[in-house]
Amino acid sequence: DHQNVLIEAGAGVLWDDLVSYAIENIYGGIENLILIPGTVGAAPIQNIGAYGQELAETFHSVNGVLLESGETKTFTKDECKFDYRDSVFKNELKNKIIITSVRLRLNKKPKAQLSYQEVKNEFENQNVINPTIKDVSRIITKLRRARLPDPKELKNAGSFFKNPVIPLEKYKSISDTYPDLKCYPVDDDNVKIPAAWLIEKCGLKGKRKGNVGTHKSQPLVIVNYGAAGKEVLDFATMIRESVDEMFNISLEFEVNII
């Protein structure tokens, strides 16, 4: 219609190709999710998000095949039970469905999403007053390439841990000792804090053990330097134990362990 466009993409399409297509056609809603590696079919499983945008915001529906019966089924947004880096496909339907295509409702008259402070600061520094979605994608591409390893050059699964949500009172207690700890309100009683900050405070930023380690610029990312297999999970477990011991906060895996 005059405001929105409904786009369907096959599950095997590279996610970044879909984002680039949307940006070139000025269809807004996923431009902040540029340069996320993976396929379109994987996006709803994780409810991917970055720099102030989340897939669920533009999601319309998904088609899939139920493995047990061979039945094809369409899942609406509500049926997908999206949450922070979570969905029905990581829980009740884990290993029970093959996603075949995804539909998104994108905006034909988009406004730049600048809720992420680092992106907003970049435009202020460049004196850009009314950035387009193409401008936003350009800035986020720059930020991601400066901070995150290219999976083509250094194997990784992106952010390994979710940012934990903790009670506001607990945040105040920790920030009394660590005033540099930032938080993001979730509701009146809870806040979200950066898992990367917790890992770094444990002295694990850039830490390497054998074939696995945390990235030198982003401790949320666990990288595989060689032929690491179970080493990755053992290393991630060590990180969780260190954060729990130091802050009494249990980190939750963002990746899907099969």
VEXPA-178139 format. One line per 3 residues: number of its first residue (from 1); for each residue z, x, y of N, C-alpha, C. Coordinates in steps of 0.02 Angstrom, whole numbers, plus 50000, padded with zeros to 5 digits. Atoms other than C-alpha are relative to their C-alpha. Layout:
N
NUM	Z X Y Z X Y Z X Y  ...
end
This chain:
258
1	50000 50042 49941 50000 50000 50000 50000 50044 50062  50005 49960 49938 50009 50054 50182 50054 50053 50005  49944 49954 49993 50173 50146 50156 50007 50049 49941
4	49988 49959 50060 50178 50212 49977 49939 50005 49955  50051 49992 50050 50067 50277 49839 50035 50014 49933  49971 49990 50066 50106 50269 49653 49955 50049 49962
7	50037 49947 50035 50055 50426 49558 50026 50007 49929  49981 49987 50069 50054 50448 49370 49972 50067 49979  50021 49934 50023 50047 50623 49296 50020 50010 49927
10	49986 49985 50070 50038 50678 49115 50058 50048 49994  49940 49959 50010 50193 50761 49044 49984 50075 49998  50017 49930 50006 50100 50924 49015 49976 50033 50064
13	50020 49972 49935 50047 50945 49196 50055 50045 50027  49950 49956 49970 50133 51091 49281 50030 49965 50061  49966 50034 49945 50263 51022 49401 49975 50025 50068
16	50019 49972 49935 50211 51140 49541 49929 49979 50020  50067 50025 49985 50030 51082 49527 50003 49930 50029  49992 50068 49974 50086 50902 49555 50028 50002 50071
19	49972 49993 49932 50191 50954 49706 49946 50022 50049  50053 49975 49956 50044 51050 49779 49949 49945 50015  50047 50056 49990 49929 50899 49753 50028 49950 50050
22	49969 50048 49955 50052 50785 49841 50001 50026 50072  49997 49970 49932 50072 50904 49989 49931 49999 50032  50068 49998 49973 49883 50925 50010 49976 49931 50022
25	50020 50068 49984 49862 50736 50014 50048 49965 50047  49949 50025 49954 50012 50713 50130 50037 49941 49969  49957 50048 50034 50112 50613 50002 50069 50031 49995
28	49934 49968 49995 50295 50648 50038 50050 49976 49950  49945 50018 50043 50450 50649 49932 50019 50053 49949  49985 49947 50049 50437 50802 49818 49984 50069 50027
31	50020 49935 49972 50385 50942 49937 50057 50051 49998  49943 49953 50003 50561 51018 49936 50010 50027 49929  49994 49979 50070 50543 51036 49747 49944 50047 49979
34	50054 49953 50014 50401 51160 49761 50026 50063 49965  49987 49936 50034 50397 51315 49650 50053 49995 49945  49956 50007 50057 50512 51242 49517 49958 50007 49937
37	50041 49990 50060 50443 51308 49352 50012 49945 49949  49993 50051 50051 50410 51188 49210 49946 49947 50006  50050 50052 50003 50312 51031 49171 50026 49934 50030
40	49983 50065 49974 50309 50855 49241 50045 49962 49951  49961 50036 50050 50378 50787 49077 50072 50022 49996  49932 49975 50002 50532 50896 49090 50041 49978 50061
43	49966 50015 49937 50573 50841 49268 50051 49944 49995  49949 50054 50003 50659 50674 49228 50056 50015 49951  49946 49983 50047 50758 50749 49083 50057 50032 50039
46	49951 49963 49961 50847 50862 49206 50017 49965 50066  49996 50028 49933 50827 50749 49359 50002 50058 50050  50002 49939 49961 50773 50907 49448 50012 49986 50074
49	49986 50006 49929 50828 50936 49627 50006 50068 50032  49993 49937 49963 50826 51069 49761 49991 49986 50075  50008 50001 49927 50846 51091 49949 50001 49929 50029
52	49990 50066 49970 50902 50913 49983 49960 49943 49972  50038 50053 50033 50781 50818 49872 50016 49998 49926  49988 50009 50071 50801 50748 49697 49946 49955 49971
55	50054 50040 50031 50673 50676 49577 50015 49926 50002  49981 50071 50003 50769 50512 49562 49982 49961 50063  50013 50033 49936 50733 50474 49746 49929 49971 50002
58	50069 50024 49999 50546 50452 49714 49977 49974 49932  50018 50019 50068 50549 50409 49529 49986 49926 49994  50017 50069 50013 50465 50248 49473 50013 49982 49926
61	49992 50015 50071 50455 50252 49282 49972 50058 49958  50024 49948 50045 50417 50359 49130 49977 49967 49935  50024 50023 50065 50316 50329 48971 50019 50050 49946
64	49982 49955 50054 50369 50400 48804 49989 49970 49932  50006 50021 50069 50359 50390 48616 50066 50012 49964  49938 49993 50038 50516 50357 48513 49983 50031 49932
67	50018 49961 50058 50515 50483 48372 50013 49963 49934  49982 50032 50063 50599 50376 48240 49951 49945 49980  50043 50057 50015 50486 50224 48254 49927 50010 50018
70	50068 49991 49976 50331 50292 48340 49981 49951 50055  50011 50050 49948 50349 50152 48468 49992 50033 50068  50006 49978 49931 50287 50181 48645 50044 49956 50044
73	49953 50038 49958 50408 50130 48780 49997 50027 50071  49995 49983 49929 50417 50128 48970 50072 49992 50022  49931 50001 49975 50584 50171 49050 49999 49995 50076
76	49994 50007 49928 50625 50110 49225 50051 50051 50026  49951 49954 49969 50730 50211 49347 50070 49985 49976  49932 50018 50022 50888 50115 49302 50012 50019 49927
79	49992 49985 50072 50858 50140 49116 50006 50075 49988  49995 49927 50008 50846 50328 49142 50070 50027 50015  49930 49982 49987 51028 50332 49201 50006 50069 50034
82	50000 49936 49965 50997 50474 49324 50068 50014 50032  49941 49975 49967 51144 50576 49383 49985 50071 50021  50011 49931 49978 51168 50751 49452 49979 50044 49941
85	50030 49959 50053 51053 50857 49340 50012 49969 49931  49985 50034 50062 51073 50726 49205 49959 49936 49995  50037 50062 50013 50986 50578 49125 50015 49976 49929
88	49992 50027 50067 50983 50469 48970 49967 50046 49948  50037 49957 50046 50863 50598 48895 50039 50062 49980  49956 49945 50019 51001 50729 48891 50060 49975 49961
91	49941 50030 50032 51124 50609 48812 49979 49955 49942  50015 50046 50055 51087 50452 48709 49932 50012 49967  50068 49992 50027 50902 50493 48689 49981 50073 49989
94	50014 49929 50011 50918 50681 48667 49969 50010 49930  50037 49986 50062 50792 50739 48534 49974 49936 49965  50022 50062 50031 50740 50557 48506 49936 49973 50032
97	50059 50025 49964 50591 50539 48624 49957 50057 50024  50048 49954 49969 50435 50630 48680 49973 49965 50062  50026 50028 49937 50394 50595 48863 49925 50016 50005
100	50073 49990 49996 50206 50571 48888 49973 49999 50071  50023 50000 49930 50188 50532 49074 50056 49975 50045  49949 50017 49950 50288 50506 49233 49966 49969 50060
103	50026 50031 49939 50259 50392 49383 50049 50011 50057  49960 49990 49940 50321 50431 49558 49973 49957 50056  50021 50037 49940 50318 50326 49716 50011 50045 50060
106	49998 49953 49944 50276 50443 49860 49982 49965 50066  50006 50029 49934 50272 50410 50047 49936 50024 50035  50062 49981 49965 50105 50407 50140 50012 50017 50073
109	49983 49983 49931 50194 50426 50307 50066 50039 49999  49938 49965 50014 50322 50559 50262 50031 50033 50062  49962 49961 49951 50457 50637 50369 50033 50058 49963
112	49972 49940 50031 50521 50812 50334 50073 49989 49983  49931 50004 50022 50683 50817 50235 50034 50066 50017  49969 49939 49975 50793 50942 50327 50076 49999 49993
115	49927 50004 50009 50966 50901 50261 50030 50066 49977  49975 49936 50023 50980 51074 50184 50002 50048 50059  49989 49962 49938 51052 51183 50322 49957 50062 50005
118	50039 49938 49997 50961 51342 50274 49927 49987 50020  50068 50019 49981 50793 51255 50290 49997 49982 50074  49996 50020 49930 50843 51178 50455 50005 50061 50046
121	49991 49939 49960 50897 51349 50520 49935 50038 50008  50064 49964 49998 50728 51425 50476 49954 49970 50053  50043 50033 49950 50637 51296 50583 50027 50011 50071
124	49970 49988 49934 50759 51318 50727 49984 50071 50023  50015 49931 49983 50731 51506 50721 49927 50009 50020  50071 49997 49985 50543 51477 50726 49980 49953 50056
127	50011 50047 49946 50562 51346 50863 49948 49946 49981  50043 50055 50024 50471 51215 50758 50040 49935 50006  49961 50061 49985 50526 51043 50820 49985 49944 49951
130	50018 50055 50045 50429 50921 50710 49960 50028 49940  50035 49970 50057 50388 51008 50546 49968 49948 49954  50033 50043 50049 50267 50930 50422 50027 50016 49930
133	49978 49985 50068 50297 50921 50235 49969 50066 49976  50031 49936 50018 50177 51068 50220 50041 50058 50029  49957 49949 49969 50286 51167 50340 50064 50009 49958
136	49939 49997 50041 50439 51123 50234 49987 50038 49936  50015 49967 50063 50355 51179 50074 49990 50075 50010  50011 49929 49984 50305 51343 50157 50066 50037 50007
139	49934 49969 49990 50484 51381 50211 50038 50005 49935  49962 49999 50062 50559 51334 50043 49969 50050 49950  50032 49949 50042 50430 51440 49952 50024 50070 50019
142	49975 49935 49976 50484 51587 50060 50072 50012 49977  49930 49993 50019 50669 51555 50025 50008 50011 49925  49994 49993 50073 50645 51535 49837 49977 50069 49977
145	50026 49935 50022 50540 51692 49819 50045 50058 50020  49955 49947 49977 50667 51793 49917 50064 50002 49958  49935 50005 50032 50814 51734 49812 49997 49996 49924
148	50003 50014 50071 50754 51686 49638 49948 50043 49964  50049 49960 50037 50667 51789 49503 49941 49959 49977  50060 50033 50026 50489 51745 49453 50004 50001 49924
151	49994 50001 50073 50500 51686 49271 49942 50035 49964  50056 49964 50030 50330 51767 49241 50016 50074 49995  49983 49929 49999 50407 51936 49280 50067 50015 49968
154	49933 49990 50028 50589 51915 49228 50023 49933 49970  49987 50063 50035 50630 51783 49097 50067 49970 50021  49939 50035 49980 50757 51653 49153 49988 49925 49994
157	50004 50074 50005 50795 51467 49143 50022 49967 50064  49978 50029 49937 50832 51442 49326 50076 49997 50004  49927 50008 49993 51006 51386 49378 50031 49980 49933
160	49972 50011 50066 51114 51393 49222 50059 49951 50002  49940 50042 49995 51267 51297 49288 49992 49949 50056  49996 50051 49947 51295 51138 49387 50051 50021 50052
163	49948 49991 49949 51388 51146 49551 50057 49951 49985  49946 50045 50021 51560 51076 49505 50024 49954 50056  49968 50048 49954 51635 50922 49587 50075 50002 49986
166	49928 49994 50008 51821 50943 49618 50036 49955 50051  49962 50039 49951 51958 50842 49706 50006 50037 50067  49995 49972 49933 51968 50869 49893 50064 50042 50008
169	49937 49963 49995 52150 50924 49877 49995 50068 49967  50008 49935 50034 52102 51060 49754 49957 50047 50042  50041 49959 49956 51966 51120 49871 50042 50029 50057
172	49958 49976 49944 52092 51132 50014 50046 50056 49977  49956 49949 50027 52208 51232 49903 49963 50067 49991  50039 49939 50011 52072 51357 49856 49978 50030 50066
175	50025 49975 49935 52004 51369 50034 50055 50031 50042  49945 49966 49966 52177 51418 50096 49999 50074 49986  50005 49929 50020 52152 51580 50000 49932 50029 50014
178	50070 49978 49990 51963 51588 50018 49968 49956 50053  50026 50043 49946 51915 51516 50189 49924 49998 50003  50073 49999 49998 51731 51560 50159 49970 49951 49950
181	50025 50049 50049 51717 51428 50021 49973 49938 50036  50030 50059 49970 51596 51291 50076 50005 49941 49951  49999 50059 50043 51599 51113 50012 49953 49948 50028
184	50046 50053 49981 51486 50961 50016 50031 49933 49976  49966 50062 50019 51566 50787 50019 49962 49960 49948  50028 50044 50050 51536 50676 49868 50023 49928 50014
187	49971 50063 49978 51652 50534 49916 50065 50016 50038  49939 49989 49961 51819 50512 50005 50049 50048 49967  49950 49961 50036 51915 50604 49870 49974 50063 49966
190	50029 49945 50038 51794 50731 49796 49947 50037 50040  50052 49958 49968 51682 50874 49853 49964 50041 49947  50038 49955 50043 51548 50981 49773 50003 50070 50029
193	49996 49931 49976 51567 51170 49784 49948 50043 49962  50053 49960 50031 51440 51308 49744 50026 50040 49939  49983 49961 50060 51451 51375 49566 49984 50073 50011
196	50019 49930 49987 51364 51533 49629 50057 50038 50035  49944 49969 49964 51510 51568 49745 50056 50017 49952  49946 49989 50049 51636 51550 49603 49983 50060 49955
199	50021 49946 50044 51536 51667 49491 50003 50067 50036  49999 49938 49961 51517 51796 49629 50072 50024 50012  49931 49981 49988 51704 51792 49667 50033 50029 49938
202	49974 49972 50063 51735 51833 49484 49970 50070 49987  50030 49933 50007 51636 51994 49511 49941 50002 49952  50052 50003 50051 51491 51936 49403 49929 49995 50029
205	50067 49999 49971 51346 51937 49526 49966 50065 49984  50037 49940 50020 51216 52058 49460 50029 50035 49939  49969 49972 50060 51323 52089 49305 49951 49999 49942
208	50045 49996 50058 51226 52148 49153 50039 50022 49939  49970 49982 50064 51278 52157 48971 49945 49999 49948  50055 49996 50048 51149 52218 48848 49935 49976 50029
211	50065 50026 49979 50989 52118 48866 50004 49941 50048  49992 50060 49958 51062 51983 48978 50045 50015 50060  49959 49990 49941 51140 51969 49150 49989 49946 50052
214	50013 50045 49944 51156 51871 49311 49954 50035 50050  50048 49970 49954 51022 51897 49441 50036 50032 50059  49967 49961 49946 51062 52021 49579 50006 49961 50065
217	49998 50038 49938 51026 51895 49717 50028 49930 49992  49977 50069 50011 51077 51730 49636 50038 49998 49933  49961 49997 50062 51221 51733 49509 49997 49936 49958
220	50009 50061 50040 51181 51554 49454 49947 50009 49947  50056 49989 50045 51027 51623 49367 50017 50054 49950  49992 49951 50053 51050 51709 49200 49931 50024 49978
223	50065 49972 50015 50906 51827 49163 50001 50036 49933  50008 49969 50065 50842 51894 48998 49958 50063 50009  50034 49937 49988 50799 52078 49014 49959 50024 49940
226	50034 49977 50059 50738 52097 48836 49991 49945 49949  50008 50049 50054 50746 52005 48671 50065 49962 49988  49936 50034 50007 50909 51915 48706 49991 49930 49971
229	50000 50067 50028 50942 51760 48601 50069 49970 50010  49932 50026 49996 51121 51711 48565 50040 50036 50055  49967 49963 49945 51171 51844 48693 50004 49958 50063
232	50003 50041 49939 51121 51721 48829 50058 49950 50000  49947 50049 50005 51240 51587 48769 50069 50032 50002  49936 49964 49999 51380 51713 48739 50017 50023 50071
235	49990 49976 49931 51357 51782 48915 50019 49941 50045  49984 50059 49960 51358 51607 48991 50071 49976 49985  49932 50021 50019 51517 51566 48895 50051 50046 50032
238	49955 49953 49967 51598 51724 48963 50008 49984 50074  49997 50019 49930 51554 51668 49140 50046 49939 50009  49959 50061 49996 51631 51496 49110 50075 50017 49992
241	49930 49981 50013 51791 51575 49042 50029 50037 50060  49977 49961 49942 51804 51694 49191 50016 49954 50059  49990 50047 49945 51785 51553 49319 50061 49955 49986
244	49944 50044 50019 51908 51442 49224 50066 50037 50008  49938 49960 49996 52037 51582 49217 50019 50013 50073  49985 49982 49931 52022 51626 49401 50013 49940 50045
247	49996 50058 49955 52002 51453 49480 50022 49935 49966  49984 50060 50038 52048 51329 49343 49946 49946 50012  50058 50045 49993 51874 51252 49362 49954 50013 49941
250	50044 49994 50058 51765 51217 49211 49927 49989 50021  50071 50006 49983 51580 51251 49243 49964 49965 49943  50040 50037 50049 51457 51136 49156 49929 50029 50000
253	50069 49975 50005 51289 51199 49091 49953 49951 50032  50055 50041 49974 51140 51135 49189 49942 49999 49952  50055 49997 50049 51018 51191 49055 50017 49955 49941
256	49993 50042 50059 50990 51086 48900 50003 50044 49938  49992 49958 50059 51059 51176 48747 49976 49960 49939  50030 50035 50057 50956 51128 48594 50031 50026 49935
end
